Amino acid sequence: MSQTTANLRGHFLISMPHMQDRYFAQSLIYLCEHSESGSMGLIINRAIPMDLQELFSHLEMPCTETVRQAPVFFGGPVQTERGFILHPALSGHWNTTCDIDSIACLTTSIDILEDIAAGKGPDECIVALGYAGWGGGQLEQEISDNAWLSCPANSDIMFRTPIEERLNAAAALLGINLDLLTADTGHA
């Protein structure tokens, strides 16, 4: 990352309407890491047809009634067999918790899933399978190519806004209505 490129760790990436990539079209990503060597984030607006009860059943973990219906998210196309739990910064620390910013932490260890299943985990979280990743300079090039908008993340959008409203809510932070942007690209 050059000195003129801002560190986007803890920011949202908002896909532009013209993006056609099957993994990232209409996606809102929370960036967990952004450095010269690359970037990593989780798609936070795409639930998969699985809830936590099904995930915990697959892991042979009993779970409380209160967590059963919570969605599981498609975090991105990299390591889709691996789980990532995004949770508020002040909700606790587990074996592999990484502080991202004042809004959120990322945990990848099984102990947080055990606590969530037992009803002792964070009150709010996003459980995702897989992640979105970029090599060094790749995300900066995509932003330069007008594939993404970015803005500082917002915990209300991340954890409390309905899934289907998150993308537009993040764009609204920038004063943008995505419905008014064209999906066509070209040159004037």
Order of alpha helices (4+ residues) and beta strands (2+ residues): beta-beta-beta-beta-alpha-beta-beta-beta-beta-alpha-beta-alpha-beta-alpha
